[in-house]
């Protein structure tokens, strides 16, 4: 059965929140209260111990709200914390190797940045491709020091065509805003992953505006 993802994929970036002097759990609680049901924990600067601690706290909250949590990069943290799965980058473990760490019911997502990477992801050998694939950046983004080239809406449309054939959902990420998100979904993405724009204006209600726009 094809995996179905909520249209909003909220990324809880610990480093970004620290620069805004925001408590990650306060932000998460506000998102869950608004109705967010898909979250990714991103903590590039944290070592294993602190990251596991925050992951366990996030898992308790997401499970309690009926939401799913993916942990960025760290399959070991995802397994120990009991998250819904892990989201991998191109330079992380392969989906096959990540599944050796995860429990059988945990999921794997994978970032791609062009159609060649996307095609390789869905054609992985051993029958162990990721459960969903992300494509991006859709627009210019400031959350990465060295972002990949922008794929635009045309790239999302091409990726959507490929992913429909593979029977797996497509997540679009990178530079997506409240204004552009509906157009990204209309271009074929199943879900939009948003980081910094969820903190624009009143972060306590911003997610609700996204959910209304993507309804």
C-alpha positions as CSV (number, residue, x, y, z in Angstrom):
1,X,0.0,0.0,0.0
2,X,1.3,3.4,-1.0
3,X,2.5,5.6,1.9
4,X,0.4,8.7,2.4
5,X,2.0,11.8,3.9
6,X,0.3,14.9,5.3
7,X,0.7,17.9,3.1
8,X,2.7,19.9,5.6
9,X,6.1,18.5,6.8
10,X,7.3,20.7,9.6
11,X,11.0,20.7,10.2
12,X,12.1,21.4,13.8
13,X,15.6,22.8,13.2
14,X,17.3,23.0,16.6
15,X,20.2,25.2,15.4
16,X,17.8,27.7,13.7
17,X,15.6,27.8,16.8
18,X,18.6,28.6,19.0
19,X,19.4,31.6,16.8
20,X,15.8,32.8,17.3
21,X,16.0,32.1,21.1
22,X,13.0,29.8,20.8
23,X,12.5,26.6,22.9
24,X,12.1,23.7,20.5
25,X,9.5,22.0,22.6
26,X,7.4,25.2,22.8
27,X,7.5,25.5,19.0
28,X,6.6,21.8,18.6
29,X,3.7,22.0,21.0
30,X,2.3,25.0,19.1
31,X,2.6,23.0,15.8
32,X,0.9,20.0,17.2
33,X,-1.9,22.1,18.6
34,X,-2.4,23.7,15.2
35,X,-2.7,20.2,13.7
36,X,0.7,19.4,12.3
37,X,1.1,15.6,12.0
38,X,4.4,15.2,10.3
39,X,7.6,16.5,11.9
40,X,11.4,16.1,11.3
41,X,13.9,16.7,14.0
42,X,17.0,18.4,12.6
43,X,20.0,19.0,14.9
44,X,23.2,19.2,12.9
45,X,25.3,20.6,15.8
46,X,24.2,18.2,18.5
47,X,26.2,15.2,19.6
48,X,24.7,11.8,20.3
49,X,23.7,12.3,23.9
50,X,21.9,15.7,23.7
51,X,20.3,14.7,20.4
52,X,18.9,11.5,21.8
53,X,17.5,13.5,24.8
54,X,15.7,16.0,22.6
55,X,14.5,13.2,20.3
56,X,12.9,11.3,23.1
57,X,11.1,14.4,24.3
58,X,9.9,15.1,20.8
59,X,8.8,11.5,20.3
60,X,6.7,11.6,23.4
61,X,4.9,14.7,22.2
62,X,4.4,13.6,18.6
63,X,3.1,10.1,19.6
64,X,0.7,11.7,22.1
65,X,-0.7,13.9,19.3
66,X,-0.9,11.1,16.7
67,X,1.9,12.6,14.7
68,X,4.9,11.0,13.0
69,X,8.5,12.0,13.7
70,X,11.5,11.5,11.4
71,X,15.0,12.1,12.7
72,X,17.4,13.8,10.3
73,X,20.6,11.9,9.4
74,X,20.8,9.7,12.6
75,X,19.3,6.2,12.2
76,X,20.7,5.3,15.6
77,X,18.9,8.2,17.3
78,X,15.7,7.3,15.5
79,X,15.9,3.7,16.6
80,X,16.7,4.5,20.3
81,X,14.1,7.2,20.6
82,X,11.4,5.2,18.9
83,X,10.8,7.7,16.1
84,X,8.7,6.9,13.0
85,X,11.8,6.8,10.9
86,X,15.0,8.6,9.6
87,X,15.5,11.1,6.9
88,X,18.8,10.6,5.0
89,X,20.9,12.9,2.9
90,X,23.0,12.0,-0.1
91,X,26.1,11.7,2.1
92,X,24.5,9.7,4.9
93,X,24.0,6.0,5.2
94,X,22.2,4.3,2.3
95,X,18.6,3.3,2.9
96,X,19.6,-0.3,3.0
97,X,22.2,0.3,5.7
98,X,19.9,2.5,7.7
99,X,17.3,-0.3,7.7
100,X,19.9,-2.5,9.4
101,X,19.8,-0.2,12.4
102,X,16.1,0.6,12.4
103,X,13.3,-1.6,13.5
104,X,11.2,-3.2,10.8
105,X,8.3,-0.8,11.2
106,X,10.4,2.4,11.0
107,X,10.5,4.3,7.7
108,X,13.3,5.8,5.6
109,X,13.1,9.1,3.6
110,X,15.9,10.3,1.3
111,X,16.9,13.8,0.0
112,X,17.6,14.2,-3.7
113,X,18.6,17.3,-5.6
114,X,18.1,16.4,-9.2
115,X,16.3,13.9,-11.4
116,X,19.4,11.7,-11.7
117,X,19.6,11.3,-7.9
118,X,15.8,10.8,-7.7
119,X,15.9,8.1,-10.3
120,X,18.8,6.3,-8.5
121,X,16.8,6.4,-5.3
122,X,13.7,4.7,-6.7
123,X,15.8,2.1,-8.6
124,X,18.0,1.1,-5.6
125,X,19.0,-2.5,-5.8
126,X,18.1,-5.2,-3.2
127,X,14.5,-4.0,-3.3
128,X,15.2,-1.5,-0.5
129,X,14.4,2.0,-1.8
130,X,13.3,4.8,0.5
131,X,9.7,5.0,1.6
132,X,9.5,8.6,0.4
133,X,11.9,10.8,-1.5
134,X,12.4,14.6,-1.2
135,X,13.4,16.9,-4.1
136,X,14.8,20.4,-3.7
137,X,15.6,23.1,-3.2
138,X,12.5,24.3,-4.9
139,X,13.5,27.9,-4.4
140,X,16.6,29.7,-3.0
141,X,17.1,28.8,0.7
142,X,19.1,30.2,3.5
143,X,19.0,27.1,5.8
144,X,22.0,25.4,4.1
145,X,25.5,26.9,3.8
146,X,26.1,25.5,0.4
147,X,22.7,24.8,-1.2
148,X,22.2,22.7,-4.3
149,X,20.9,24.3,-7.5
150,X,17.3,25.3,-7.5
151,X,15.0,22.8,-9.2
152,X,11.9,25.1,-9.4
153,X,8.4,24.0,-10.0
154,X,9.4,22.3,-13.3
155,X,11.7,20.1,-11.3
156,X,8.9,19.2,-8.9
157,X,6.6,18.3,-11.9
158,X,9.2,16.1,-13.4
159,X,10.0,14.4,-10.1
160,X,6.3,13.9,-9.5
161,X,5.9,12.0,-12.8
162,X,8.8,9.7,-11.9
163,X,7.6,9.1,-8.3
164,X,4.0,8.2,-9.4
165,X,5.5,5.5,-11.5
166,X,7.5,4.3,-8.5
167,X,4.4,4.4,-6.2
168,X,6.1,6.4,-3.5
169,X,5.3,9.9,-2.2
170,X,7.3,13.0,-3.1
171,X,8.2,15.7,-0.6
172,X,9.3,19.1,-1.9
173,X,11.7,21.2,0.2
174,X,13.8,24.3,0.1
175,X,12.7,27.9,0.1
176,X,9.0,27.1,0.3
177,X,6.8,29.9,1.8
178,X,3.2,30.2,2.8
179,X,2.5,31.9,-0.5
180,X,4.3,29.4,-2.7
181,X,3.3,26.1,-0.9
182,X,-0.1,25.6,-2.7
183,X,1.6,25.9,-6.1
184,X,4.2,23.3,-5.1
185,X,1.4,20.9,-4.2
186,X,-0.3,21.7,-7.4
187,X,2.9,20.9,-9.3
188,X,2.8,17.3,-8.0
189,X,4.4,17.2,-4.5
190,X,2.5,15.1,-1.9
191,X,4.0,17.2,0.9
192,X,6.0,20.4,1.4
193,X,8.8,20.5,4.0
194,X,9.1,23.9,5.6
195,X,11.8,25.2,8.0
196,X,12.3,28.9,8.4
197,X,9.0,30.2,7.0
198,X,7.1,28.4,9.8
199,X,8.8,30.8,12.1
200,X,7.8,33.9,10.2
201,X,5.4,36.3,12.0
202,X,3.6,34.6,14.9
203,X,5.2,31.2,15.1
204,X,2.4,30.0,17.4
205,X,-0.2,30.2,14.6
206,X,1.9,30.1,11.4
207,X,1.5,26.3,11.0
208,X,-2.3,26.8,11.1
209,X,-2.1,29.2,8.2
210,X,-0.2,26.6,6.2
211,X,-2.7,23.9,7.0
212,X,-5.5,26.2,5.8
213,X,-3.7,27.0,2.6
214,X,-2.9,23.4,1.8
215,X,-6.4,22.0,2.7
